[in-house]
Amino acid sequence: GKSYKELGPVEGQKCRHFILAIIPFGDGDLAHAVEEALAPKEGDAILNADVETSLYGFIPIYNVYSFTCTTVKGIAIKFD
């Protein structure tokens, strides 16, 4: 119900890393990916959001290092 102005397309990605599958670090959730996408244009929200999550592993037998990334794409908007 609010009016808004479109700021253009945005994309943001955040990753969470795991060492030995038990020691996590980083912010790989959707909220942080949205913040990353909106920051350059100082937007308030994203329209037509497309969210993708991926998992990568190195030396999978021993699970020494892996990481998961969340990517969000869409149109940034700013409320009036």
Buried (B, 14 or more C-beta within 10 A) or exposed (E): EEEBEEBEEBBBBBBBBBEEEEEBEBBBEBEBBBEBBBEEBEBBBBEEBEEEEEEEBEEEEEBEBBBBBBBBBBBBBBEE
